[in-house]
Amino acid sequence: MNDPTFKNLKKVVQKEIEPEPYAKYVVRPISILFTWLFVRTPISANQVTVLQEILGIVGAILFGFGRFILGSLFLQIGYILDCSDGEVARWKNQQSESGEFLDLIGHMIIIPFYYFGLGLGLFLKTGQLIALIAGFLAALFTIKTEKIISTSDKGLNIGRRGFFKSLFRYPDSMNVITILAIIDWFFKSNLLFYCIIIYGIGMTVGRIQQIYKTFYSIKN
């Protein structure tokens, strides 16, 4: 199956089970278009990952300058490439631990960065220091402690999360920010300001609670 038609690509590179609804119904139908282009070039899966990370960083920087819609656009395209890089890897047989590591590093950089960028942009826009503090806290507590926690799990079911908790995870948090940025632009509202406050508080409380439960389960 060397001919990278859309039909062949979907059979080979796309997962039969996609747990993320946004990825399944919105992003995967778009990412396959990018994959169709990438597999016809010498571009490697890791290079697609690097491009995705560059777009994510640019999006976060745009947040810092108050360009929330444009920044969201860069992040959304970056997420499409985040799905496409794995598809390229499967088609070109380039799956590797280095690729997984590169992808993980990208997430550990981009996600905290866009929270802080959002807080900075809102601080510069409103003059409210609380926005900057909330952005910093959200960024700080976005560090992927699940990777540490999962190695010593004593019965904690970290994988199952309700709808509300999912809004604090990537890509759902990115989608919330994108939607609110559009609403703010159309209606001249200030929903993003309250959004970053909620993320700052929610991330802080959630991570501290998660770490405490994990420590307590290990101790016992």
mmCIF file of the C-alpha atoms, coordinates in Angstrom:
data_MODEL
# 
_entry.id   MODEL 
# 
loop_
_atom_site.group_PDB 
_atom_site.id 
_atom_site.type_symbol 
_atom_site.label_atom_id 
_atom_site.label_alt_id 
_atom_site.label_comp_id 
_atom_site.label_asym_id 
_atom_site.label_entity_id 
_atom_site.label_seq_id 
_atom_site.pdbx_PDB_ins_code 
_atom_site.Cartn_x 
_atom_site.Cartn_y 
_atom_site.Cartn_z 
_atom_site.occupancy 
_atom_site.B_iso_or_equiv 
_atom_site.pdbx_formal_charge 
_atom_site.auth_seq_id 
_atom_site.auth_comp_id 
_atom_site.auth_asym_id 
_atom_site.auth_atom_id 
_atom_site.pdbx_PDB_model_num 
ATOM 1   C CA . MET A 1 1   ? 0.000   0.000  0.000  1.00 0.00 ? 1   MET A CA 1 
ATOM 2   C CA . ASN A 1 2   ? 2.502   2.574  -1.240 1.00 0.00 ? 2   ASN A CA 1 
ATOM 3   C CA . ASP A 1 3   ? 0.020   4.931  -2.872 1.00 0.00 ? 3   ASP A CA 1 
ATOM 4   C CA . PRO A 1 4   ? -0.849  7.630  -0.297 1.00 0.00 ? 4   PRO A CA 1 
ATOM 5   C CA . THR A 1 5   ? -4.438  8.199  -1.375 1.00 0.00 ? 5   THR A CA 1 
ATOM 6   C CA . PHE A 1 6   ? -6.838  9.551  1.218  1.00 0.00 ? 6   PHE A CA 1 
ATOM 7   C CA . LYS A 1 7   ? -8.470  6.130  1.471  1.00 0.00 ? 7   LYS A CA 1 
ATOM 8   C CA . ASN A 1 8   ? -5.174  4.335  2.024  1.00 0.00 ? 8   ASN A CA 1 
ATOM 9   C CA . LEU A 1 9   ? -3.928  6.966  4.454  1.00 0.00 ? 9   LEU A CA 1 
ATOM 10  C CA . LYS A 1 10  ? -7.032  6.693  6.614  1.00 0.00 ? 10  LYS A CA 1 
ATOM 11  C CA . LYS A 1 11  ? -6.682  2.911  6.772  1.00 0.00 ? 11  LYS A CA 1 
ATOM 12  C CA . VAL A 1 12  ? -3.011  2.990  7.731  1.00 0.00 ? 12  VAL A CA 1 
ATOM 13  C CA . VAL A 1 13  ? -2.409  6.108  9.800  1.00 0.00 ? 13  VAL A CA 1 
ATOM 14  C CA . GLN A 1 14  ? -5.607  7.058  11.622 1.00 0.00 ? 14  GLN A CA 1 
ATOM 15  C CA . LYS A 1 15  ? -6.538  5.372  14.875 1.00 0.00 ? 15  LYS A CA 1 
ATOM 16  C CA . GLU A 1 16  ? -9.560  3.091  14.910 1.00 0.00 ? 16  GLU A CA 1 
ATOM 17  C CA . ILE A 1 17  ? -10.470 4.450  18.336 1.00 0.00 ? 17  ILE A CA 1 
ATOM 18  C CA . GLU A 1 18  ? -9.997  8.176  18.954 1.00 0.00 ? 18  GLU A CA 1 
ATOM 19  C CA . PRO A 1 19  ? -10.928 9.004  22.578 1.00 0.00 ? 19  PRO A CA 1 
ATOM 20  C CA . GLU A 1 20  ? -10.858 12.764 22.049 1.00 0.00 ? 20  GLU A CA 1 
ATOM 21  C CA . PRO A 1 21  ? -14.155 13.915 20.379 1.00 0.00 ? 21  PRO A CA 1 
ATOM 22  C CA . TYR A 1 22  ? -12.659 17.172 19.106 1.00 0.00 ? 22  TYR A CA 1 
ATOM 23  C CA . ALA A 1 23  ? -9.822  15.290 17.451 1.00 0.00 ? 23  ALA A CA 1 
ATOM 24  C CA . LYS A 1 24  ? -12.134 12.613 16.047 1.00 0.00 ? 24  LYS A CA 1 
ATOM 25  C CA . TYR A 1 25  ? -14.826 14.812 14.527 1.00 0.00 ? 25  TYR A CA 1 
ATOM 26  C CA . VAL A 1 26  ? -13.004 18.060 13.776 1.00 0.00 ? 26  VAL A CA 1 
ATOM 27  C CA . VAL A 1 27  ? -9.235  17.715 13.649 1.00 0.00 ? 27  VAL A CA 1 
ATOM 28  C CA . ARG A 1 28  ? -8.633  14.264 12.116 1.00 0.00 ? 28  ARG A CA 1 
ATOM 29  C CA . PRO A 1 29  ? -10.618 15.061 8.942  1.00 0.00 ? 29  PRO A CA 1 
ATOM 30  C CA . ILE A 1 30  ? -8.370  18.127 8.531  1.00 0.00 ? 30  ILE A CA 1 
ATOM 31  C CA . SER A 1 31  ? -5.082  16.590 9.666  1.00 0.00 ? 31  SER A CA 1 
ATOM 32  C CA . ILE A 1 32  ? -5.327  13.900 6.988  1.00 0.00 ? 32  ILE A CA 1 
ATOM 33  C CA . LEU A 1 33  ? -5.132  16.677 4.372  1.00 0.00 ? 33  LEU A CA 1 
ATOM 34  C CA . PHE A 1 34  ? -1.848  17.897 5.848  1.00 0.00 ? 34  PHE A CA 1 
ATOM 35  C CA . THR A 1 35  ? -0.615  14.323 6.131  1.00 0.00 ? 35  THR A CA 1 
ATOM 36  C CA . TRP A 1 36  ? -1.459  13.720 2.469  1.00 0.00 ? 36  TRP A CA 1 
ATOM 37  C CA . LEU A 1 37  ? 0.833   16.638 1.602  1.00 0.00 ? 37  LEU A CA 1 
ATOM 38  C CA . PHE A 1 38  ? 3.641   15.763 4.035  1.00 0.00 ? 38  PHE A CA 1 
ATOM 39  C CA . VAL A 1 39  ? 3.997   12.134 2.935  1.00 0.00 ? 39  VAL A CA 1 
ATOM 40  C CA . ARG A 1 40  ? 4.697   13.369 -0.600 1.00 0.00 ? 40  ARG A CA 1 
ATOM 41  C CA . THR A 1 41  ? 7.705   15.339 0.614  1.00 0.00 ? 41  THR A CA 1 
ATOM 42  C CA . PRO A 1 42  ? 11.009  14.467 2.330  1.00 0.00 ? 42  PRO A CA 1 
ATOM 43  C CA . ILE A 1 43  ? 9.671   16.078 5.526  1.00 0.00 ? 43  ILE A CA 1 
ATOM 44  C CA . SER A 1 44  ? 9.970   13.669 8.458  1.00 0.00 ? 44  SER A CA 1 
ATOM 45  C CA . ALA A 1 45  ? 7.466   13.130 11.248 1.00 0.00 ? 45  ALA A CA 1 
ATOM 46  C CA . ASN A 1 46  ? 9.836   14.779 13.740 1.00 0.00 ? 46  ASN A CA 1 
ATOM 47  C CA . GLN A 1 47  ? 10.096  17.830 11.503 1.00 0.00 ? 47  GLN A CA 1 
ATOM 48  C CA . VAL A 1 48  ? 6.304   18.090 11.489 1.00 0.00 ? 48  VAL A CA 1 
ATOM 49  C CA . THR A 1 49  ? 6.431   17.949 15.298 1.00 0.00 ? 49  THR A CA 1 
ATOM 50  C CA . VAL A 1 50  ? 8.980   20.773 15.393 1.00 0.00 ? 50  VAL A CA 1 
ATOM 51  C CA . LEU A 1 51  ? 6.793   22.854 13.062 1.00 0.00 ? 51  LEU A CA 1 
ATOM 52  C CA . GLN A 1 52  ? 3.839   22.234 15.356 1.00 0.00 ? 52  GLN A CA 1 
ATOM 53  C CA . GLU A 1 53  ? 5.864   23.408 18.332 1.00 0.00 ? 53  GLU A CA 1 
ATOM 54  C CA . ILE A 1 54  ? 6.997   26.549 16.517 1.00 0.00 ? 54  ILE A CA 1 
ATOM 55  C CA . LEU A 1 55  ? 3.383   27.415 15.674 1.00 0.00 ? 55  LEU A CA 1 
ATOM 56  C CA . GLY A 1 56  ? 2.351   26.840 19.291 1.00 0.00 ? 56  GLY A CA 1 
ATOM 57  C CA . ILE A 1 57  ? 5.108   29.080 20.623 1.00 0.00 ? 57  ILE A CA 1 
ATOM 58  C CA . VAL A 1 58  ? 4.223   31.810 18.121 1.00 0.00 ? 58  VAL A CA 1 
ATOM 59  C CA . GLY A 1 59  ? 0.588   31.535 19.194 1.00 0.00 ? 59  GLY A CA 1 
ATOM 60  C CA . ALA A 1 60  ? 1.554   31.941 22.852 1.00 0.00 ? 60  ALA A CA 1 
ATOM 61  C CA . ILE A 1 61  ? 3.718   34.967 22.019 1.00 0.00 ? 61  ILE A CA 1 
ATOM 62  C CA . LEU A 1 62  ? 0.803   36.528 20.138 1.00 0.00 ? 62  LEU A CA 1 
ATOM 63  C CA . PHE A 1 63  ? -1.308  36.042 23.272 1.00 0.00 ? 63  PHE A CA 1 
ATOM 64  C CA . GLY A 1 64  ? 1.297   38.049 25.161 1.00 0.00 ? 64  GLY A CA 1 
ATOM 65  C CA . PHE A 1 65  ? 0.818   40.915 22.706 1.00 0.00 ? 65  PHE A CA 1 
ATOM 66  C CA . GLY A 1 66  ? -2.958  40.790 23.096 1.00 0.00 ? 66  GLY A CA 1 
ATOM 67  C CA . ARG A 1 67  ? -3.595  39.151 19.702 1.00 0.00 ? 67  ARG A CA 1 
ATOM 68  C CA . PHE A 1 68  ? -5.864  36.508 21.126 1.00 0.00 ? 68  PHE A CA 1 
ATOM 69  C CA . ILE A 1 69  ? -7.728  35.419 17.985 1.00 0.00 ? 69  ILE A CA 1 
ATOM 70  C CA . LEU A 1 70  ? -4.594  35.255 15.843 1.00 0.00 ? 70  LEU A CA 1 
ATOM 71  C CA . GLY A 1 71  ? -2.767  33.425 18.622 1.00 0.00 ? 71  GLY A CA 1 
ATOM 72  C CA . SER A 1 72  ? -5.629  30.939 18.878 1.00 0.00 ? 72  SER A CA 1 
ATOM 73  C CA . LEU A 1 73  ? -5.434  30.355 15.125 1.00 0.00 ? 73  LEU A CA 1 
ATOM 74  C CA . PHE A 1 74  ? -1.745  29.460 15.379 1.00 0.00 ? 74  PHE A CA 1 
ATOM 75  C CA . LEU A 1 75  ? -2.464  27.119 18.292 1.00 0.00 ? 75  LEU A CA 1 
ATOM 76  C CA . GLN A 1 76  ? -5.301  25.423 16.426 1.00 0.00 ? 76  GLN A CA 1 
ATOM 77  C CA . ILE A 1 77  ? -3.156  24.851 13.342 1.00 0.00 ? 77  ILE A CA 1 
ATOM 78  C CA . GLY A 1 78  ? -0.429  23.579 15.646 1.00 0.00 ? 78  GLY A CA 1 
ATOM 79  C CA . TYR A 1 79  ? -2.858  21.060 17.127 1.00 0.00 ? 79  TYR A CA 1 
ATOM 80  C CA . ILE A 1 80  ? -3.767  19.863 13.646 1.00 0.00 ? 80  ILE A CA 1 
ATOM 81  C CA . LEU A 1 81  ? -0.072  19.229 13.019 1.00 0.00 ? 81  LEU A CA 1 
ATOM 82  C CA . ASP A 1 82  ? 0.127   17.556 16.434 1.00 0.00 ? 82  ASP A CA 1 
ATOM 83  C CA . CYS A 1 83  ? -2.287  14.970 15.050 1.00 0.00 ? 83  CYS A CA 1 
ATOM 84  C CA . SER A 1 84  ? -0.610  14.890 11.642 1.00 0.00 ? 84  SER A CA 1 
ATOM 85  C CA . ASP A 1 85  ? 2.905   14.118 12.897 1.00 0.00 ? 85  ASP A CA 1 
ATOM 86  C CA . GLY A 1 86  ? 1.835   10.734 14.241 1.00 0.00 ? 86  GLY A CA 1 
ATOM 87  C CA . GLU A 1 87  ? 0.049   9.976  10.988 1.00 0.00 ? 87  GLU A CA 1 
ATOM 88  C CA . VAL A 1 88  ? 3.178   10.830 9.011  1.00 0.00 ? 88  VAL A CA 1 
ATOM 89  C CA . ALA A 1 89  ? 5.242   8.651  11.356 1.00 0.00 ? 89  ALA A CA 1 
ATOM 90  C CA . ARG A 1 90  ? 2.951   5.665  10.838 1.00 0.00 ? 90  ARG A CA 1 
ATOM 91  C CA . TRP A 1 91  ? 2.915   6.018  7.057  1.00 0.00 ? 91  TRP A CA 1 
ATOM 92  C CA . LYS A 1 92  ? 6.678   6.523  6.730  1.00 0.00 ? 92  LYS A CA 1 
ATOM 93  C CA . ASN A 1 93  ? 7.425   3.995  9.470  1.00 0.00 ? 93  ASN A CA 1 
ATOM 94  C CA . GLN A 1 94  ? 9.215   6.676  11.505 1.00 0.00 ? 94  GLN A CA 1 
ATOM 95  C CA . GLN A 1 95  ? 7.701   5.919  14.899 1.00 0.00 ? 95  GLN A CA 1 
ATOM 96  C CA . SER A 1 96  ? 10.371  6.217  17.568 1.00 0.00 ? 96  SER A CA 1 
ATOM 97  C CA . GLU A 1 97  ? 10.997  7.009  21.212 1.00 0.00 ? 97  GLU A CA 1 
ATOM 98  C CA . SER A 1 98  ? 12.753  10.205 20.151 1.00 0.00 ? 98  SER A CA 1 
ATOM 99  C CA . GLY A 1 99  ? 9.580   11.284 18.358 1.00 0.00 ? 99  GLY A CA 1 
ATOM 100 C CA . GLU A 1 100 ? 7.464   10.595 21.442 1.00 0.00 ? 100 GLU A CA 1 
ATOM 101 C CA . PHE A 1 101 ? 9.957   12.501 23.581 1.00 0.00 ? 101 PHE A CA 1 
ATOM 102 C CA . LEU A 1 102 ? 9.953   15.451 21.181 1.00 0.00 ? 102 LEU A CA 1 
ATOM 103 C CA . ASP A 1 103 ? 6.159   15.507 21.236 1.00 0.00 ? 103 ASP A CA 1 
ATOM 104 C CA . LEU A 1 104 ? 6.082   15.418 25.044 1.00 0.00 ? 104 LEU A CA 1 
ATOM 105 C CA . ILE A 1 105 ? 8.632   18.220 25.328 1.00 0.00 ? 105 ILE A CA 1 
ATOM 106 C CA . GLY A 1 106 ? 6.559   20.309 22.937 1.00 0.00 ? 106 GLY A CA 1 
ATOM 107 C CA . HIS A 1 107 ? 3.465   19.927 25.091 1.00 0.00 ? 107 HIS A CA 1 
ATOM 108 C CA . MET A 1 108 ? 5.415   20.732 28.251 1.00 0.00 ? 108 MET A CA 1 
ATOM 109 C CA . ILE A 1 109 ? 6.565   23.980 26.648 1.00 0.00 ? 109 ILE A CA 1 
ATOM 110 C CA . ILE A 1 110 ? 3.554   25.139 24.650 1.00 0.00 ? 110 ILE A CA 1 
ATOM 111 C CA . ILE A 1 111 ? 0.739   24.551 27.139 1.00 0.00 ? 111 ILE A CA 1 
ATOM 112 C CA . PRO A 1 112 ? 2.252   26.469 30.091 1.00 0.00 ? 112 PRO A CA 1 
ATOM 113 C CA . PHE A 1 113 ? 3.499   29.087 27.635 1.00 0.00 ? 113 PHE A CA 1 
ATOM 114 C CA . TYR A 1 114 ? 0.047   29.878 26.242 1.00 0.00 ? 114 TYR A CA 1 
ATOM 115 C CA . TYR A 1 115 ? -1.424  30.191 29.739 1.00 0.00 ? 115 TYR A CA 1 
ATOM 116 C CA . PHE A 1 116 ? 1.281   32.644 30.732 1.00 0.00 ? 116 PHE A CA 1 
ATOM 117 C CA . GLY A 1 117 ? 0.996   34.456 27.402 1.00 0.00 ? 117 GLY A CA 1 
ATOM 118 C CA . LEU A 1 118 ? -2.743  34.835 27.933 1.00 0.00 ? 118 LEU A CA 1 
ATOM 119 C CA . GLY A 1 119 ? -2.215  36.189 31.444 1.00 0.00 ? 119 GLY A CA 1 
ATOM 120 C CA . LEU A 1 120 ? 0.438   38.627 30.227 1.00 0.00 ? 120 LEU A CA 1 
ATOM 121 C CA . GLY A 1 121 ? -1.696  39.829 27.330 1.00 0.00 ? 121 GLY A CA 1 
ATOM 122 C CA . LEU A 1 122 ? -4.690  40.397 29.591 1.00 0.00 ? 122 LEU A CA 1 
ATOM 123 C CA . PHE A 1 123 ? -2.522  42.193 32.148 1.00 0.00 ? 123 PHE A CA 1 
ATOM 124 C CA . LEU A 1 124 ? -1.216  44.567 29.484 1.00 0.00 ? 124 LEU A CA 1 
ATOM 125 C CA . LYS A 1 125 ? -4.753  45.070 28.177 1.00 0.00 ? 125 LYS A CA 1 
ATOM 126 C CA . THR A 1 126 ? -6.545  45.605 31.494 1.00 0.00 ? 126 THR A CA 1 
ATOM 127 C CA . GLY A 1 127 ? -3.780  46.642 33.876 1.00 0.00 ? 127 GLY A CA 1 
ATOM 128 C CA . GLN A 1 128 ? -5.054  44.014 36.324 1.00 0.00 ? 128 GLN A CA 1 
ATOM 129 C CA . LEU A 1 129 ? -2.085  42.294 37.993 1.00 0.00 ? 129 LEU A CA 1 
ATOM 130 C CA . ILE A 1 130 ? -4.321  39.386 38.997 1.00 0.00 ? 130 ILE A CA 1 
ATOM 131 C CA . ALA A 1 131 ? -4.445  38.303 35.340 1.00 0.00 ? 131 ALA A CA 1 
ATOM 132 C CA . LEU A 1 132 ? -0.652  38.000 35.204 1.00 0.00 ? 132 LEU A CA 1 
ATOM 133 C CA . ILE A 1 133 ? -0.545  36.109 38.506 1.00 0.00 ? 133 ILE A CA 1 
ATOM 134 C CA . ALA A 1 134 ? -3.311  33.750 37.380 1.00 0.00 ? 134 ALA A CA 1 
ATOM 135 C CA . GLY A 1 135 ? -1.526  33.122 34.086 1.00 0.00 ? 135 GLY A CA 1 
ATOM 136 C CA . PHE A 1 136 ? 1.687   32.327 35.939 1.00 0.00 ? 136 PHE A CA 1 
ATOM 137 C CA . LEU A 1 137 ? -0.057  29.922 38.324 1.00 0.00 ? 137 LEU A CA 1 
ATOM 138 C CA . ALA A 1 138 ? -1.904  28.177 35.499 1.00 0.00 ? 138 ALA A CA 1 
ATOM 139 C CA . ALA A 1 139 ? 1.383   27.784 33.632 1.00 0.00 ? 139 ALA A CA 1 
ATOM 140 C CA . LEU A 1 140 ? 3.238   26.557 36.711 1.00 0.00 ? 140 LEU A CA 1 
ATOM 141 C CA . PHE A 1 141 ? 0.678   23.929 37.655 1.00 0.00 ? 141 PHE A CA 1 
ATOM 142 C CA . THR A 1 142 ? 0.209   22.685 34.110 1.00 0.00 ? 142 THR A CA 1 
ATOM 143 C CA . ILE A 1 143 ? 3.483   20.794 34.448 1.00 0.00 ? 143 ILE A CA 1 
ATOM 144 C CA . LYS A 1 144 ? 2.687   17.211 33.562 1.00 0.00 ? 144 LYS A CA 1 
ATOM 145 C CA . THR A 1 145 ? 2.671   15.593 36.981 1.00 0.00 ? 145 THR A CA 1 
ATOM 146 C CA . GLU A 1 146 ? 0.543   12.760 35.557 1.00 0.00 ? 146 GLU A CA 1 
ATOM 147 C CA . LYS A 1 147 ? 3.735   11.230 34.148 1.00 0.00 ? 147 LYS A CA 1 
ATOM 148 C CA . ILE A 1 148 ? 5.187   11.040 37.653 1.00 0.00 ? 148 ILE A CA 1 
ATOM 149 C CA . ILE A 1 149 ? 1.954   10.066 39.327 1.00 0.00 ? 149 ILE A CA 1 
ATOM 150 C CA . SER A 1 150 ? 1.213   7.206  36.917 1.00 0.00 ? 150 SER A CA 1 
ATOM 151 C CA . THR A 1 151 ? 4.455   5.436  37.858 1.00 0.00 ? 151 THR A CA 1 
ATOM 152 C CA . SER A 1 152 ? 3.338   5.067  41.457 1.00 0.00 ? 152 SER A CA 1 
ATOM 153 C CA . ASP A 1 153 ? -0.431  4.850  41.064 1.00 0.00 ? 153 ASP A CA 1 
ATOM 154 C CA . LYS A 1 154 ? -1.995  3.062  44.026 1.00 0.00 ? 154 LYS A CA 1 
ATOM 155 C CA . GLY A 1 155 ? -5.548  2.949  42.785 1.00 0.00 ? 155 GLY A CA 1 
ATOM 156 C CA . LEU A 1 156 ? -6.018  6.514  41.664 1.00 0.00 ? 156 LEU A CA 1 
ATOM 157 C CA . ASN A 1 157 ? -7.927  6.574  38.402 1.00 0.00 ? 157 ASN A CA 1 
ATOM 158 C CA . ILE A 1 158 ? -6.336  9.559  36.736 1.00 0.00 ? 158 ILE A CA 1 
ATOM 159 C CA . GLY A 1 159 ? -7.520  8.657  33.250 1.00 0.00 ? 159 GLY A CA 1 
ATOM 160 C CA . ARG A 1 160 ? -11.219 9.138  33.933 1.00 0.00 ? 160 ARG A CA 1 
ATOM 161 C CA . ARG A 1 161 ? -12.218 12.749 34.078 1.00 0.00 ? 161 ARG A CA 1 
ATOM 162 C CA . GLY A 1 162 ? -15.580 14.448 33.902 1.00 0.00 ? 162 GLY A CA 1 
ATOM 163 C CA . PHE A 1 163 ? -16.530 17.155 31.445 1.00 0.00 ? 163 PHE A CA 1 
ATOM 164 C CA . PHE A 1 164 ? -15.555 19.989 33.800 1.00 0.00 ? 164 PHE A CA 1 
ATOM 165 C CA . LYS A 1 165 ? -12.104 18.559 34.502 1.00 0.00 ? 165 LYS A CA 1 
ATOM 166 C CA . SER A 1 166 ? -11.513 17.984 30.803 1.00 0.00 ? 166 SER A CA 1 
ATOM 167 C CA . LEU A 1 167 ? -11.819 21.744 30.235 1.00 0.00 ? 167 LEU A CA 1 
ATOM 168 C CA . PHE A 1 168 ? -8.565  22.152 32.154 1.00 0.00 ? 168 PHE A CA 1 
ATOM 169 C CA . ARG A 1 169 ? -6.690  19.843 29.794 1.00 0.00 ? 169 ARG A CA 1 
ATOM 170 C CA . TYR A 1 170 ? -5.211  20.346 26.337 1.00 0.00 ? 170 TYR A CA 1 
ATOM 171 C CA . PRO A 1 171 ? -6.753  20.666 23.753 1.00 0.00 ? 171 PRO A CA 1 
ATOM 172 C CA . ASP A 1 172 ? -10.029 21.525 25.521 1.00 0.00 ? 172 ASP A CA 1 
ATOM 173 C CA . SER A 1 173 ? -8.495  24.475 27.368 1.00 0.00 ? 173 SER A CA 1 
ATOM 174 C CA . MET A 1 174 ? -7.181  25.785 24.043 1.00 0.00 ? 174 MET A CA 1 
ATOM 175 C CA . ASN A 1 175 ? -10.672 25.462 22.552 1.00 0.00 ? 175 ASN A CA 1 
ATOM 176 C CA . VAL A 1 176 ? -12.249 27.326 25.468 1.00 0.00 ? 176 VAL A CA 1 
ATOM 177 C CA . ILE A 1 177 ? -9.768  30.169 24.998 1.00 0.00 ? 177 ILE A CA 1 
ATOM 178 C CA . THR A 1 178 ? -10.414 30.225 21.245 1.00 0.00 ? 178 THR A CA 1 
ATOM 179 C CA . ILE A 1 179 ? -14.194 30.422 21.686 1.00 0.00 ? 179 ILE A CA 1 
ATOM 180 C CA . LEU A 1 180 ? -13.983 33.126 24.351 1.00 0.00 ? 180 LEU A CA 1 
ATOM 181 C CA . ALA A 1 181 ? -11.519 35.149 22.259 1.00 0.00 ? 181 ALA A CA 1 
ATOM 182 C CA . ILE A 1 182 ? -14.030 35.173 19.407 1.00 0.00 ? 182 ILE A CA 1 
ATOM 183 C CA . ILE A 1 183 ? -16.903 36.119 21.742 1.00 0.00 ? 183 ILE A CA 1 
ATOM 184 C CA . ASP A 1 184 ? -14.830 38.925 23.285 1.00 0.00 ? 184 ASP A CA 1 
ATOM 185 C CA . TRP A 1 185 ? -13.980 40.254 19.819 1.00 0.00 ? 185 TRP A CA 1 
ATOM 186 C CA . PHE A 1 186 ? -17.587 40.254 18.607 1.00 0.00 ? 186 PHE A CA 1 
ATOM 187 C CA . PHE A 1 187 ? -19.310 41.483 21.746 1.00 0.00 ? 187 PHE A CA 1 
ATOM 188 C CA . LYS A 1 188 ? -16.508 43.546 23.307 1.00 0.00 ? 188 LYS A CA 1 
ATOM 189 C CA . SER A 1 189 ? -16.844 41.476 26.466 1.00 0.00 ? 189 SER A CA 1 
ATOM 190 C CA . ASN A 1 190 ? -14.101 40.488 28.882 1.00 0.00 ? 190 ASN A CA 1 
ATOM 191 C CA . LEU A 1 191 ? -14.661 36.755 29.253 1.00 0.00 ? 191 LEU A CA 1 
ATOM 192 C CA . LEU A 1 192 ? -11.007 35.868 28.703 1.00 0.00 ? 192 LEU A CA 1 
ATOM 193 C CA . PHE A 1 193 ? -10.098 37.836 31.827 1.00 0.00 ? 193 PHE A CA 1 
ATOM 194 C CA . TYR A 1 194 ? -12.405 35.711 33.967 1.00 0.00 ? 194 TYR A CA 1 
ATOM 195 C CA . CYS A 1 195 ? -11.247 32.626 32.094 1.00 0.00 ? 195 CYS A CA 1 
ATOM 196 C CA . ILE A 1 196 ? -7.599  33.052 33.090 1.00 0.00 ? 196 ILE A CA 1 
ATOM 197 C CA . ILE A 1 197 ? -8.631  33.701 36.706 1.00 0.00 ? 197 ILE A CA 1 
ATOM 198 C CA . ILE A 1 198 ? -10.585 30.432 36.725 1.00 0.00 ? 198 ILE A CA 1 
ATOM 199 C CA . TYR A 1 199 ? -7.684  28.552 35.146 1.00 0.00 ? 199 TYR A CA 1 
ATOM 200 C CA . GLY A 1 200 ? -5.221  30.044 37.607 1.00 0.00 ? 200 GLY A CA 1 
ATOM 201 C CA . ILE A 1 201 ? -7.298  29.020 40.610 1.00 0.00 ? 201 ILE A CA 1 
ATOM 202 C CA . GLY A 1 202 ? -8.475  25.712 39.150 1.00 0.00 ? 202 GLY A CA 1 
ATOM 203 C CA . MET A 1 203 ? -5.022  24.546 38.085 1.00 0.00 ? 203 MET A CA 1 
ATOM 204 C CA . THR A 1 204 ? -3.516  25.439 41.443 1.00 0.00 ? 204 THR A CA 1 
ATOM 205 C CA . VAL A 1 205 ? -6.185  23.749 43.560 1.00 0.00 ? 205 VAL A CA 1 
ATOM 206 C CA . GLY A 1 206 ? -6.458  20.739 41.246 1.00 0.00 ? 206 GLY A CA 1 
ATOM 207 C CA . ARG A 1 207 ? -2.732  20.009 41.115 1.00 0.00 ? 207 ARG A CA 1 
ATOM 208 C CA . ILE A 1 208 ? -2.224  20.436 44.861 1.00 0.00 ? 208 ILE A CA 1 
ATOM 209 C CA . GLN A 1 209 ? -5.141  18.085 45.511 1.00 0.00 ? 209 GLN A CA 1 
ATOM 210 C CA . GLN A 1 210 ? -3.796  15.593 42.969 1.00 0.00 ? 210 GLN A CA 1 
ATOM 211 C CA . ILE A 1 211 ? -0.300  15.637 44.447 1.00 0.00 ? 211 ILE A CA 1 
ATOM 212 C CA . TYR A 1 212 ? -1.681  15.280 47.983 1.00 0.00 ? 212 TYR A CA 1 
ATOM 213 C CA . LYS A 1 213 ? -3.844  12.277 47.027 1.00 0.00 ? 213 LYS A CA 1 
ATOM 214 C CA . THR A 1 214 ? -0.935  10.623 45.275 1.00 0.00 ? 214 THR A CA 1 
ATOM 215 C CA . PHE A 1 215 ? 1.427   11.189 48.195 1.00 0.00 ? 215 PHE A CA 1 
ATOM 216 C CA . TYR A 1 216 ? -1.173  9.879  50.637 1.00 0.00 ? 216 TYR A CA 1 
ATOM 217 C CA . SER A 1 217 ? -1.791  6.750  48.530 1.00 0.00 ? 217 SER A CA 1 
ATOM 218 C CA . ILE A 1 218 ? 1.947   6.034  48.287 1.00 0.00 ? 218 ILE A CA 1 
ATOM 219 C CA . LYS A 1 219 ? 2.406   6.543  52.023 1.00 0.00 ? 219 LYS A CA 1 
ATOM 220 C CA . ASN A 1 220 ? -0.307  3.998  52.749 1.00 0.00 ? 220 ASN A CA 1 
# 
